[in-house]
Amino acid sequence: METTKSTGRFWLYFLIALIALVFMCIVAPKFFWVTLPFVFTFFVKAMNLL
């Protein structure tokens, strides 16, 4: 029997990281890349691909 993981927490983390990415693009555009690993990691975990 296969168990499924709840990904709601990772969707929340993804949305927070996405908001931080947009904020960084507005405030300090040359440092927006600092938030990219968080956005991509939490998106992949929310899609249950990792």
C-alpha positions as CSV (number, residue, x, y, z in Angstrom):
1,M,0.0,0.0,0.0
2,E,1.4,3.4,-1.0
3,T,1.1,6.3,1.4
4,T,0.8,9.8,0.1
5,K,2.5,12.7,1.8
6,S,0.8,16.0,2.6
7,T,2.3,18.7,0.5
8,G,0.2,21.6,1.9
9,R,3.1,22.8,4.0
10,F,5.4,22.9,1.0
11,W,2.9,24.9,-1.0
12,L,2.8,27.4,1.8
13,Y,6.6,27.6,1.9
14,F,6.7,27.9,-1.9
15,L,4.2,30.9,-1.8
16,I,6.3,32.6,0.9
17,A,9.5,32.1,-1.1
18,L,7.7,33.4,-4.2
19,I,6.6,36.5,-2.4
20,A,10.1,37.0,-1.2
21,L,11.4,36.6,-4.7
22,V,9.0,39.3,-6.0
23,F,10.0,41.6,-3.1
24,M,13.7,41.1,-3.9
25,C,13.0,41.9,-7.6
26,I,11.4,45.2,-6.6
27,V,13.8,46.2,-3.8
28,A,17.2,44.8,-4.8
29,P,17.0,43.4,-8.3
30,K,20.6,42.3,-8.5
31,F,20.2,40.0,-5.5
32,F,16.9,38.3,-6.6
33,W,18.9,35.1,-7.3
34,V,19.4,34.6,-3.5
35,T,15.7,33.4,-3.2
36,L,15.7,31.2,-6.3
37,P,17.0,28.0,-4.6
38,F,14.1,28.2,-2.1
39,V,11.5,28.8,-4.8
40,F,12.6,25.9,-6.9
41,T,13.2,23.5,-4.0
42,F,9.8,24.1,-2.4
43,F,8.0,24.0,-5.8
44,V,9.5,20.6,-6.5
45,K,8.7,19.3,-3.0
46,A,5.2,20.6,-3.3
47,M,4.7,18.8,-6.6
48,N,6.0,15.7,-4.8
49,L,8.8,15.2,-7.4
50,L,11.7,15.1,-4.8
